């Protein structure tokens, strides 16, 4: 099995919504979190599902994930890739098509993060609300130049409210990380 969908997640961070997981082989090889021990999906409850998904080409994984999306009831918003990603333009196009159908049929939003923002143009994702997952302020600037909205991976926040950086960027700490809300 390369991918899996969940009708109603029990993941505390995202709450009771629909979700998908894609094989670790869907992740870009240059992801700085992939082999560093810092990947969210390699530990905790997400890993219980993710560790069972193995193999596949990027396109095979995306095709299986797309099929899983289209089998969902559509009664809930969808968080794409609790674990996993797309590492080719073709795999992002496959998922984008399935997600466009889901959104059109069910009027539910879909969102996710990608470490592939460096080589998959933002417009390829269609109607998916996609955030570039960045590790540095410089990455954020580069991703913004590529028309991505951004999420910055940080270990801790200096403040609990939005704040401006010297570089003209505003950081909004993740409310779930700050324990101010139970889900995204």
N, CA, C and O atoms as a DFTB+ gen file, in Angstrom:
736 C
 N C O
     1  1       0.846      -1.174       0.000
     2  2       0.000       0.000       0.000
     3  2       0.895       1.241       0.000
     4  3       1.838       1.339       0.785
     5  1       0.584       2.191      -0.895
     6  2       1.374       3.410      -1.042
     7  2       0.746       4.610      -0.336
     8  3       1.453       5.537       0.059
     9  1      -0.585       4.598      -0.176
    10  2      -1.286       5.758       0.387
    11  2      -2.540       5.300       1.112
    12  3      -3.038       4.196       0.893
    13  1      -3.036       6.164       1.971
    14  2      -4.216       5.829       2.755
    15  2      -4.994       7.104       3.043
    16  3      -4.416       8.173       3.237
    17  1      -6.318       6.973       3.069
    18  2      -7.156       8.087       3.506
    19  2      -7.893       7.684       4.767
    20  3      -8.166       6.506       5.000
    21  1      -8.205       8.669       5.564
    22  2      -8.933       8.479       6.816
    23  2     -10.173       9.368       6.748
    24  3     -10.066      10.575       6.526
    25  1     -11.328       8.781       6.936
    26  2     -12.581       9.547       6.876
    27  2     -12.669      10.585       7.994
    28  3     -13.058      11.728       7.759
    29  1     -12.303      10.177       9.214
    30  2     -12.357      11.090      10.365
    31  2     -11.119      10.852      11.216
    32  3     -10.998       9.827      11.886
    33  1     -10.213      11.801      11.181
    34  2      -8.952      11.666      11.889
    35  2      -9.143      11.733      13.399
    36  3     -10.038      12.412      13.903
    37  1      -8.285      11.017      14.101
    38  2      -8.222      11.142      15.558
    39  2      -6.946      11.878      15.957
    40  3      -6.592      11.922      17.135
    41  1      -6.257      12.458      14.969
    42  2      -5.049      13.236      15.205
    43  2      -5.425      14.510      15.964
    44  3      -6.201      15.322      15.460
    45  1      -4.884      14.688      17.164
    46  2      -5.249      15.832      18.006
    47  2      -4.955      17.170      17.342
    48  3      -5.724      18.119      17.496
    49  1      -3.862      17.253      16.613
    50  2      -3.471      18.534      16.027
    51  2      -4.445      19.005      14.954
    52  3      -4.726      20.201      14.868
    53  1      -4.963      18.099      14.139
    54  2      -5.851      18.538      13.053
    55  2      -7.327      18.391      13.387
    56  3      -8.173      18.995      12.728
    57  1      -7.643      17.605      14.393
    58  2      -9.040      17.444      14.771
    59  2      -9.762      16.413      13.922
    60  3      -9.136      15.704      13.134
    61  1     -11.091      16.326      14.079
    62  2     -11.892      15.269      13.426
    63  2     -12.248      15.601      11.972
    64  3     -13.415      15.808      11.640
    65  1     -11.238      15.649      11.124
    66  2     -11.441      15.916       9.698
    67  2     -10.920      14.738       8.900
    68  3     -10.323      13.819       9.460
    69  1     -11.143      14.760       7.598
    70  2     -10.582      13.721       6.732
    71  2      -9.107      14.024       6.481
    72  3      -8.686      15.179       6.542
    73  1      -8.327      12.981       6.197
    74  2      -6.888      13.160       6.012
    75  2      -6.335      12.068       5.109
    76  3      -6.931      11.002       4.952
    77  1      -5.182      12.358       4.520
    78  2      -4.471      11.336       3.747
    79  2      -3.037      11.212       4.236
    80  3      -2.471      12.126       4.835
    81  1      -2.481      10.056       3.960
    82  2      -1.083       9.745       4.241
    83  2      -0.517       9.150       2.958
    84  3      -1.184       8.359       2.290
    85  1       0.709       9.527       2.612
    86  2       1.371       8.975       1.432
    87  2       2.716       8.393       1.850
    88  3       3.344       8.875       2.792
    89  1       3.146       7.369       1.154
    90  2       4.402       6.683       1.435
    91  2       5.557       7.668       1.647
    92  3       5.597       8.715       1.000
    93  1       6.487       7.348       2.537
    94  2       7.688       8.177       2.692
    95  2       8.440       8.384       1.376
    96  3       9.179       9.357       1.219
    97  1       8.244       7.461       0.438
    98  2       8.898       7.594      -0.865
    99  2       8.318       8.737      -1.698
   100  3       8.844       9.056      -2.764
   101  1       7.235       9.355      -1.218
   102  2       6.660      10.514      -1.904
   103  2       7.386      11.802      -1.542
   104  3       7.210      12.823      -2.207
   105  1       8.197      11.760      -0.499
   106  2       8.879      12.961      -0.017
   107  2      10.128      13.261      -0.837
   108  3      10.837      12.347      -1.256
   109  1      10.396      14.554      -1.065
   110  2      11.589      14.902      -1.845
   111  2      12.861      14.485      -1.117
   112  3      12.952      14.589       0.106
   113  1      13.831      14.017      -1.875
   114  2      15.079      13.529      -1.294
   115  2      15.869      14.647      -0.604
   116  3      16.661      14.379       0.299
   117  1      15.655      15.897      -1.028
   118  2      16.418      16.999      -0.430
   119  2      15.719      17.642       0.769
   120  3      16.174      18.676       1.256
   121  1      14.634      17.058       1.250
   122  2      13.957      17.597       2.419
   123  2      14.920      17.545       3.609
   124  3      15.407      16.470       3.958
   125  1      15.199      18.693       4.235
   126  2      16.146      18.708       5.341
   127  2      15.669      17.934       6.580
   128  3      16.478      17.585       7.440
   129  1      14.366      17.669       6.672
   130  2      13.842      16.958       7.835
   131  2      13.809      15.444       7.625
   132  3      13.683      14.678       8.581
   133  1      13.924      15.023       6.365
   134  2      13.697      13.622       6.000
   135  2      14.549      12.629       6.783
   136  3      14.029      11.638       7.295
   137  1      15.813      12.878       6.880
   138  2      16.692      11.926       7.563
   139  2      17.361      12.517       8.800
   140  3      18.355      11.983       9.293
   141  1      16.807      13.623       9.299
   142  2      17.429      14.308      10.427
   143  2      16.848      13.917      11.778
   144  3      17.373      14.308      12.821
   145  1      15.762      13.144      11.760
   146  2      15.088      12.824      13.011
   147  2      14.078      13.887      13.411
   148  3      13.411      13.752      14.437
   149  1      13.958      14.945      12.613
   150  2      13.056      16.050      12.943
   151  2      11.712      15.958      12.220
   152  3      10.831      16.783      12.458
   153  1      11.543      14.983      11.355
   154  2      10.301      14.862      10.602
   155  2       9.143      14.507      11.536
   156  3       9.200      13.517      12.265
   157  1       8.107      15.321      11.501
   158  2       6.910      15.138      12.333
   159  2       6.308      13.744      12.143
   160  3       5.814      13.141      13.096
   161  1       6.350      13.247      10.934
   162  2       5.683      11.986      10.606
   163  2       6.456      10.744      11.021
   164  3       5.921       9.637      10.967
   165  1       7.697      10.911      11.431
   166  2       8.500       9.742      11.817
   167  2       8.374       9.415      13.299
   168  3       8.993       8.470      13.787
   169  1       7.567      10.203      14.015
   170  2       7.409       9.934      15.437
   171  2       5.947      10.173      15.826
   172  3       5.207      10.840      15.102
   173  1       5.552       9.646      16.929
   174  2       4.208       9.876      17.427
   175  2       3.143       9.150      16.628
   176  3       3.447       8.268      15.824
   177  1       1.885       9.530      16.857
   178  2       0.753       8.831      16.246
   179  2       0.793       8.784      14.709
   180  3       0.364       7.789      14.123
   181  1       1.290       9.821      14.053
   182  2       1.349       9.811      12.581
   183  2       2.205       8.666      12.069
   184  3       1.924       8.089      11.018
   185  1       3.238       8.345      12.809
   186  2       4.154       7.294      12.357
   187  2       3.488       5.919      12.351
   188  3       3.920       5.029      11.619
   189  1       2.459       5.740      13.145
   190  2       1.792       4.444      13.215
   191  2       1.194       4.055      11.864
   192  3       1.213       2.886      11.480
   193  1       0.673       5.029      11.164
   194  2       0.133       4.777       9.819
   195  2       1.251       4.867       8.790
   196  3       1.389       3.995       7.933
   197  1       2.049       5.929       8.880
   198  2       3.054       6.215       7.857
   199  2       4.058       5.092       7.697
   200  3       4.474       4.788       6.579
   201  1       4.453       4.472       8.794
   202  2       5.458       3.409       8.717
   203  2       4.954       2.158       8.000
   204  3       5.752       1.293       7.639
   205  1       3.653       2.050       7.791
   206  2       3.098       0.894       7.074
   207  2       3.011       1.134       5.566
   208  3       2.769       0.202       4.799
   209  1       3.207       2.378       5.146
   210  2       3.140       2.708       3.718
   211  2       4.544       2.613       3.142
   212  3       5.476       3.226       3.663
   213  1       4.694       1.856       2.083
   214  2       6.031       1.606       1.539
   215  2       6.043       1.666       0.029
   216  3       5.096       1.257      -0.642
   217  1       7.148       2.190      -0.488
   218  2       7.451       2.079      -1.903
   219  2       6.612       2.927      -2.832
   220  3       5.897       3.837      -2.413
   221  1       6.722       2.601      -4.098
   222  2       5.989       3.274      -5.155
   223  2       6.765       4.409      -5.786
   224  3       7.566       5.080      -5.134
   225  1       6.511       4.610      -7.068
   226  2       7.048       5.802      -7.733
   227  2       6.189       6.984      -7.286
   228  3       5.088       6.779      -6.775
   229  1       6.666       8.204      -7.466
   230  2       5.838       9.356      -7.088
   231  2       4.452       9.329      -7.744
   232  3       3.456       9.689      -7.117
   233  1       4.400       8.905      -8.991
   234  2       3.133       8.878      -9.712
   235  2       2.219       7.749      -9.218
   236  3       1.006       7.935      -9.119
   237  1       2.791       6.589      -8.910
   238  2       1.990       5.491      -8.347
   239  2       1.402       5.892      -6.993
   240  3       0.233       5.630      -6.712
   241  1       2.221       6.524      -6.165
   242  2       1.761       6.967      -4.844
   243  2       0.638       7.978      -5.002
   244  3      -0.393       7.871      -4.338
   245  1       0.830       8.964      -5.879
   246  2      -0.185      10.005      -6.086
   247  2      -1.473       9.410      -6.651
   248  3      -2.564       9.831      -6.267
   249  1      -1.365       8.454      -7.544
   250  2      -2.550       7.817      -8.124
   251  2      -3.334       7.075      -7.048
   252  3      -4.562       7.154      -7.009
   253  1      -2.633       6.354      -6.175
   254  2      -3.312       5.638      -5.095
   255  2      -3.931       6.623      -4.095
   256  3      -5.038       6.400      -3.605
   257  1      -3.218       7.705      -3.797
   258  2      -3.756       8.713      -2.874
   259  2      -4.970       9.411      -3.497
   260  3      -5.954       9.670      -2.804
   261  1      -4.908       9.712      -4.783
   262  2      -6.039      10.327      -5.478
   263  2      -7.266       9.432      -5.428
   264  3      -8.378       9.904      -5.190
   265  1      -7.065       8.148      -5.650
   266  2      -8.165       7.195      -5.581
   267  2      -8.764       7.159      -4.178
   268  3      -9.984       7.101      -4.021
   269  1      -7.912       7.194      -3.167
   270  2      -8.382       7.191      -1.778
   271  2      -9.181       8.456      -1.462
   272  3     -10.169       8.400      -0.729
   273  1      -8.759       9.589      -2.011
   274  2      -9.477      10.862      -1.804
   275  2     -10.881      10.773      -2.384
   276  3     -11.853      11.192      -1.755
   277  1     -10.978      10.226      -3.584
   278  2     -12.271      10.172      -4.262
   279  2     -13.236       9.177      -3.610
   280  3     -14.427       9.188      -3.920
   281  1     -12.748       8.328      -2.721
   282  2     -13.617       7.398      -1.990
   283  2     -14.147       7.997      -0.687
   284  3     -15.043       7.426      -0.065
   285  1     -13.607       9.130      -0.275
   286  2     -14.073       9.782       0.955
   287  2     -15.481      10.329       0.767
   288  3     -15.879      10.659      -0.350
   289  1     -16.232      10.426       1.854
   290  2     -17.616      10.913       1.778
   291  2     -17.700      12.393       1.427
   292  3     -18.681      12.836       0.829
   293  1     -16.683      13.155       1.793
   294  2     -16.702      14.583       1.503
   295  2     -17.475      15.411       2.522
   296  3     -17.769      16.580       2.274
   297  1     -17.800      14.828       3.645
   298  2     -18.550      15.562       4.664
   299  2     -17.649      16.433       5.542
   300  3     -18.132      17.205       6.371
   301  1     -16.332      16.297       5.349
   302  2     -15.387      17.040       6.188
   303  2     -14.310      17.700       5.324
   304  3     -14.041      17.251       4.210
   305  1     -13.698      18.763       5.840
   306  2     -12.506      19.300       5.170
   307  2     -11.440      18.214       5.096
   308  3     -11.488      17.233       5.839
   309  1     -10.477      18.394       4.195
   310  2      -9.445      17.379       3.977
   311  2      -8.056      17.959       4.173
   312  3      -7.681      18.946       3.541
   313  1      -7.310      17.332       5.053
   314  2      -5.881      17.671       5.221
   315  2      -5.104      16.640       4.417
   316  3      -5.019      15.470       4.792
   317  1      -4.546      17.092       3.316
   318  2      -3.761      16.247       2.425
   319  2      -2.380      16.029       3.046
   320  3      -1.781      16.965       3.575
   321  1      -1.895      14.837       2.985
   322  2      -0.538      14.522       3.437
   323  2      -0.277      14.848       4.908
   324  3       0.575      15.686       5.204
   325  1      -0.972      14.222       5.810
   326  2      -0.529      14.314       7.205
   327  2       0.929      13.878       7.221
   328  3       1.752      14.414       7.963
   329  1       1.218      12.914       6.402
   330  2       2.582      12.446       6.180
   331  2       2.721      12.203       4.689
   332  3       1.815      11.673       4.044
   333  1       3.866      12.597       4.149
   334  2       4.110      12.425       2.721
   335  2       4.088      13.748       1.998
   336  3       3.911      14.802       2.609
   337  1       4.269      13.689       0.686
   338  2       4.377      14.900      -0.134
   339  2       4.236      14.475      -1.595
   340  3       3.847      13.342      -1.882
   341  1       4.541      15.351      -2.481
   342  2       4.710      15.045      -3.905
   343  2       6.114      15.492      -4.263
   344  3       6.542      16.579      -3.875
   345  1       6.828      14.664      -4.996
   346  2       8.173      15.090      -5.352
   347  2       8.374      15.303      -6.850
   348  3       9.493      15.542      -7.305
   349  1       7.284      15.213      -7.614
   350  2       7.364      15.541      -9.039
   351  2       6.152      16.385      -9.418
   352  3       5.110      16.344      -8.762
   353  1       6.315      17.138     -10.477
   354  2       5.198      17.934     -10.994
   355  2       4.046      17.005     -11.377
   356  3       2.888      17.297     -11.079
   357  1       4.363      15.887     -12.037
   358  2       3.319      14.955     -12.477
   359  2       2.513      14.410     -11.291
   360  3       1.290      14.298     -11.384
   361  1       3.168      14.072     -10.189
   362  2       2.431      13.561      -9.032
   363  2       1.549      14.650      -8.415
   364  3       0.448      14.357      -7.949
   365  1       2.014      15.893      -8.406
   366  2       1.198      17.004      -7.895
   367  2      -0.014      17.244      -8.788
   368  3      -1.094      17.572      -8.296
   369  1       0.161      17.082     -10.099
   370  2      -0.960      17.247     -11.039
   371  2      -2.013      16.166     -10.793
   372  3      -3.211      16.451     -10.813
   373  1      -1.577      14.940     -10.564
   374  2      -2.505      13.833     -10.300
   375  2      -3.336      14.144      -9.058
   376  3      -4.559      14.002      -9.080
   377  1      -2.692      14.561      -7.989
   378  2      -3.418      14.873      -6.754
   379  2      -4.277      16.109      -6.906
   380  3      -5.392      16.154      -6.387
   381  1      -3.788      17.093      -7.592
   382  2      -4.543      18.326      -7.805
   383  2      -5.871      18.035      -8.509
   384  3      -6.903      18.611      -8.165
   385  1      -5.834      17.152      -9.479
   386  2      -7.052      16.799     -10.214
   387  2      -8.080      16.143      -9.287
   388  3      -9.259      16.495      -9.318
   389  1      -7.635      15.196      -8.468
   390  2      -8.547      14.531      -7.527
   391  2      -9.079      15.526      -6.500
   392  3     -10.258      15.497      -6.147
   393  1      -8.205      16.402      -6.028
   394  2      -8.619      17.387      -5.028
   395  2      -9.606      18.392      -5.618
   396  3     -10.548      18.807      -4.943
   397  1      -9.397      18.782      -6.865
   398  2     -10.350      19.682      -7.521
   399  2     -11.738      19.035      -7.592
   400  3     -12.750      19.705      -7.384
   401  1     -11.779      17.728      -7.887
   402  2     -13.061      17.015      -7.925
   403  2     -13.712      16.982      -6.541
   404  3     -14.919      17.183      -6.411
   405  1     -12.907      16.730      -5.514
   406  2     -13.400      16.681      -4.128
   407  2     -14.003      18.041      -3.735
   408  3     -15.102      18.111      -3.184
   409  1     -13.268      19.103      -4.028
   410  2     -13.729      20.451      -3.689
   411  2     -15.011      20.782      -4.444
   412  3     -15.956      21.302      -3.851
   413  1     -15.059      20.491      -5.730
   414  2     -16.232      20.784      -6.552
   415  2     -17.461      20.006      -6.088
   416  3     -18.552      20.565      -5.974
   417  1     -17.276      18.722      -5.824
   418  2     -18.397      17.873      -5.403
   419  2     -18.910      18.183      -4.007
   420  3     -20.117      18.179      -3.765
   421  1     -17.992      18.450      -3.093
   422  2     -18.365      18.509      -1.683
   423  2     -18.268      19.893      -1.046
   424  3     -18.690      20.079       0.095
   425  1     -17.720      20.856      -1.770
   426  2     -17.564      22.215      -1.234
   427  2     -16.793      22.215       0.087
   428  3     -17.133      22.950       1.014
   429  1     -15.770      21.397       0.162
   430  2     -14.923      21.304       1.346
   431  2     -13.507      21.764       0.994
   432  3     -13.010      21.462      -0.091
   433  1     -12.861      22.488       1.901
   434  2     -11.487      22.925       1.624
   435  2     -10.485      21.786       1.779
   436  3     -10.726      20.815       2.498
   437  1      -9.359      21.928       1.090
   438  2      -8.244      20.987       1.189
   439  2      -6.980      21.819       1.378
   440  3      -6.777      22.820       0.691
   441  1      -6.135      21.397       2.314
   442  2      -4.882      22.100       2.521
   443  2      -3.774      21.114       2.863
   444  3      -4.020      19.990       3.300
   445  1      -2.532      21.581       2.646
   446  2      -1.360      20.772       2.953
   447  2      -0.115      21.639       2.946
   448  3      -0.176      22.846       2.711
   449  1       1.001      21.007       3.205
   450  2       2.327      21.620       3.186
   451  2       3.188      20.835       2.214
   452  3       2.957      19.647       1.987
   453  1       4.189      21.505       1.636
   454  2       5.102      20.794       0.749
   455  2       6.536      21.251       0.965
   456  3       6.806      22.432       1.182
   457  1       7.444      20.291       0.900
   458  2       8.875      20.592       0.887
   459  2       9.368      20.647      -0.559
   460  3      10.554      20.873      -0.800
   461  1       8.476      20.444      -1.509
   462  2       8.843      20.442      -2.927
   463  2       8.630      21.794      -3.594
   464  3       8.629      21.882      -4.822
   465  1       8.453      22.838      -2.809
   466  2       8.184      24.170      -3.357
   467  2       9.322      24.691      -4.227
   468  3       9.111      25.581      -5.052
   469  1      10.512      24.152      -4.054
   470  2      11.660      24.626      -4.842
   471  2      11.541      24.248      -6.319
   472  3      12.086      24.940      -7.179
   473  1      10.826      23.146      -6.624
   474  2      10.772      22.697      -8.022
   475  2       9.382      22.390      -8.539
   476  3       9.235      22.073      -9.720
   477  1       8.349      22.470      -7.703
   478  2       6.977      22.344      -8.200
   479  2       6.343      23.730      -8.122
   480  3       6.171      24.261      -7.025
   481  1       5.991      24.326      -9.264
   482  2       5.379      25.662      -9.243
   483  2       4.076      25.664      -8.429
   484  3       3.320      24.692      -8.454
   485  1       3.829      26.743      -7.723
   486  2       2.656      26.847      -6.848
   487  2       1.346      26.608      -7.596
   488  3       0.426      25.998      -7.051
   489  1       1.256      27.081      -8.834
   490  2      -0.009      26.951      -9.575
   491  2      -0.340      25.515      -9.964
   492  3      -1.484      25.228     -10.317
   493  1       0.629      24.612      -9.908
   494  2       0.391      23.200     -10.241
   495  2      -0.590      22.570      -9.247
   496  3      -1.298      21.625      -9.593
   497  1      -0.636      23.088      -8.016
   498  2      -1.465      22.509      -6.967
   499  2      -2.943      22.836      -7.129
   500  3      -3.763      22.341      -6.355
   501  1      -3.306      23.653      -8.108
   502  2      -4.722      23.952      -8.356
   503  2      -5.393      24.612      -7.179
   504  3      -4.909      25.627      -6.679
   505  1      -6.508      24.050      -6.724
   506  2      -7.308      24.640      -5.650
   507  2      -6.923      24.172      -4.251
   508  3      -7.598      24.500      -3.275
   509  1      -5.847      23.410      -4.153
   510  2      -5.353      22.994      -2.836
   511  2      -4.704      24.214      -2.191
   512  3      -3.896      24.896      -2.821
   513  1      -5.053      24.487      -0.949
   514  2      -4.361      25.540      -0.208
   515  2      -3.024      24.954       0.230
   516  3      -2.962      24.109       1.123
   517  1      -1.960      25.417      -0.415
   518  2      -0.647      24.802      -0.229
   519  2       0.307      25.785       0.433
   520  3       0.399      26.945       0.032
   521  1       1.008      25.315       1.439
   522  2       2.017      26.126       2.116
   523  2       3.390      25.523       1.878
   524  3       3.583      24.315       2.019
   525  1       4.342      26.374       1.516
   526  2       5.722      25.915       1.411
   527  2       6.238      25.689       2.825
   528  3       6.184      26.592       3.660
   529  1       6.728      24.509       3.092
   530  2       7.291      24.204       4.402
   531  2       8.763      24.600       4.362
   532  3       9.573      23.974       3.678
   533  1       9.090      25.651       5.107
   534  2      10.427      26.239       5.058
   535  2      11.150      26.054       6.384
   536  3      10.524      25.966       7.440
   537  1      12.469      25.998       6.315
   538  2      13.280      25.806       7.514
   539  2      14.040      27.060       7.917
   540  3      14.497      27.167       9.055
   541  1      14.182      28.013       6.998
   542  2      14.923      29.244       7.292
   543  2      14.163      30.450       6.744
   544  3      13.283      30.315       5.894
   545  1      14.518      31.624       7.247
   546  2      13.927      32.863       6.743
   547  2      14.285      33.041       5.270
   548  3      13.463      33.520       4.489
   549  1      15.490      32.664       4.886
   550  2      15.885      32.750       3.487
   551  2      14.996      31.866       2.616
   552  3      14.617      32.265       1.514
   553  1      14.659      30.661       3.102
   554  2      13.736      29.783       2.374
   555  2      12.370      30.448       2.216
   556  3      11.754      30.360       1.154
   557  1      11.903      31.107       3.261
   558  2      10.610      31.795       3.193
   559  2      10.642      32.827       2.074
   560  3       9.713      32.902       1.270
   561  1      11.693      33.612       2.019
   562  2      11.808      34.641       0.967
   563  2      11.807      34.008      -0.424
   564  3      11.146      34.507      -1.334
   565  1      12.546      32.910      -0.588
   566  2      12.580      32.226      -1.889
   567  2      11.218      31.651      -2.247
   568  3      10.791      31.751      -3.398
   569  1      10.529      31.051      -1.283
   570  2       9.210      30.468      -1.541
   571  2       8.192      31.557      -1.878
   572  3       7.343      31.360      -2.747
   573  1       8.268      32.693      -1.205
   574  2       7.375      33.809      -1.526
   575  2       7.596      34.277      -2.960
   576  3       6.638      34.613      -3.657
   577  1       8.840      34.301      -3.401
   578  2       9.154      34.669      -4.789
   579  2       8.547      33.677      -5.782
   580  3       8.295      34.028      -6.934
   581  1       8.314      32.446      -5.340
   582  2       7.720      31.411      -6.198
   583  2       6.205      31.340      -6.011
   584  3       5.566      30.369      -6.414
   585  1       5.634      32.388      -5.390
   586  2       4.177      32.537      -5.201
   587  2       3.566      31.572      -4.200
   588  3       2.370      31.294      -4.275
   589  1       4.339      31.061      -3.280
   590  2       3.824      30.208      -2.218
   591  2       3.533      31.021      -0.963
   592  3       4.260      31.964      -0.650
   593  1       2.487      30.662      -0.252
   594  2       2.337      31.067       1.141
   595  2       3.279      30.145       1.912
   596  3       3.602      29.060       1.428
   597  1       3.721      30.550       3.092
   598  2       4.776      29.795       3.762
   599  2       4.451      29.435       5.198
   600  3       3.702      30.125       5.890
   601  1       5.036      28.342       5.613
   602  2       5.062      27.939       7.020
   603  2       6.531      27.739       7.362
   604  3       7.271      27.098       6.616
   605  1       6.941      28.292       8.489
   606  2       8.332      28.185       8.914
   607  2       8.427      27.173      10.046
   608  3       7.767      27.317      11.075
   609  1       9.250      26.153       9.853
   610  2       9.448      25.132      10.869
   611  2      10.408      25.698      11.914
   612  3      11.558      26.015      11.610
   613  1       9.921      25.821      13.147
   614  2      10.762      26.318      14.240
   615  2      10.567      25.417      15.463
   616  3       9.519      24.793      15.625
   617  1      11.570      25.361      16.302
   618  2      11.481      24.532      17.504
   619  2      10.764      25.248      18.637
   620  3      10.107      24.608      19.459
   621  1      10.885      26.565      18.688
   622  2      10.198      27.324      19.727
   623  2       9.935      28.734      19.217
   624  3      10.582      29.203      18.281
   625  1       8.984      29.395      19.842
   626  2       8.622      30.742      19.457
   627  2       9.064      31.716      20.538
   628  3       9.006      31.415      21.730
   629  1       9.507      32.891      20.098
   630  2       9.888      33.926      21.050
   631  2       8.663      34.557      21.696
   632  3       8.725      35.006      22.840
   633  1       7.560      34.592      20.974
   634  2       6.331      35.208      21.453
   635  2       5.153      34.290      21.166
   636  3       5.279      33.324      20.414
   637  1       4.017      34.593      21.762
   638  2       2.811      33.809      21.501
   639  2       1.841      34.548      20.581
   640  3       0.777      34.024      20.252
   641  1       2.198      35.742      20.173
   642  2       1.369      36.529      19.263
   643  2       2.167      36.796      17.991
   644  3       3.390      36.658      17.997
   645  1       1.500      37.176      16.901
   646  2       2.248      37.468      15.669
   647  2       3.302      38.555      15.912
   648  3       3.080      39.493      16.678
   649  1       4.438      38.412      15.253
   650  2       5.479      39.422      15.403
   651  2       6.263      39.571      14.111
   652  3       6.384      38.639      13.315
   653  1       6.791      40.775      13.930
   654  2       7.545      41.109      12.719
   655  2       9.020      40.825      12.926
   656  3       9.565      41.014      14.013
   657  1       9.653      40.365      11.853
   658  2      11.093      40.145      11.855
   659  2      11.765      41.322      11.155
   660  3      11.112      42.071      10.428
   661  1      13.056      41.482      11.370
   662  2      13.804      42.565      10.720
   663  2      13.694      42.511       9.203
   664  3      13.788      43.542       8.538
   665  1      13.498      41.328       8.654
   666  2      13.467      41.153       7.203
   667  2      12.128      41.576       6.585
   668  3      11.920      41.374       5.389
   669  1      11.221      42.155       7.373
   670  2       9.934      42.589       6.850
   671  2       8.892      41.490       6.796
   672  3       7.843      41.667       6.178
   673  1       9.158      40.365       7.429
   674  2       8.223      39.251       7.453
   675  2       7.522      39.204       8.808
   676  3       8.087      39.614       9.822
   677  1       6.283      38.698       8.818
   678  2       5.549      38.529      10.064
   679  2       5.398      37.039      10.345
   680  3       4.960      36.283       9.479
   681  1       5.755      36.622      11.542
   682  2       5.581      35.239      11.968
   683  2       4.331      35.130      12.822
   684  3       4.084      35.953      13.702
   685  1       3.547      34.095      12.544
   686  2       2.366      33.799      13.356
   687  2       2.618      32.429      13.978
   688  3       2.596      31.420      13.273
   689  1       2.858      32.379      15.289
   690  2       3.106      31.078      15.926
   691  2       1.909      30.143      15.769
   692  3       0.757      30.573      15.814
   693  1       2.203      28.876      15.588
   694  2       1.158      27.863      15.438
   695  2       0.379      27.738      16.749
   696  3       0.961      27.380      17.773
   697  1      -0.920      28.026      16.735
   698  2      -1.714      27.935      17.970
   699  2      -1.723      26.535      18.582
   700  3      -1.792      26.395      19.803
   701  1      -1.655      25.500      17.746
   702  2      -1.650      24.131      18.282
   703  2      -0.350      23.857      19.027
   704  3      -0.357      23.173      20.051
   705  1       0.774      24.386      18.521
   706  2       2.052      24.202      19.206
   707  2       2.080      24.955      20.538
   708  3       2.734      24.534      21.492
   709  1       1.362      26.066      20.581
   710  2       1.323      26.875      21.803
   711  2       0.273      26.376      22.780
   712  3       0.114      26.931      23.867
   713  1      -0.452      25.315      22.387
   714  2      -1.500      24.716      23.216
   715  2      -2.672      25.663      23.449
   716  3      -3.401      25.521      24.431
   717  1      -2.856      26.639      22.539
   718  2      -3.986      27.555      22.654
   719  2      -5.245      26.988      22.006
   720  3      -6.358      27.386      22.349
   721  1      -5.067      26.066      21.074
   722  2      -6.188      25.377      20.448
   723  2      -5.817      23.905      20.350
   724  3      -4.639      23.551      20.396
   725  1      -6.803      23.069      20.219
   726  2      -6.498      21.649      20.150
   727  2      -6.287      21.157      18.733
   728  3      -5.784      20.051      18.536
   729  1      -6.662      21.956      17.735
   730  2      -6.495      21.486      16.363
   731  2      -6.285      22.645      15.418
   732  3      -6.525      23.801      15.764
   733  1      -5.828      22.316      14.204
   734  2      -5.600      23.331      13.168
   735  2      -6.890      24.029      12.795
   736  3      -6.889      24.913      11.939
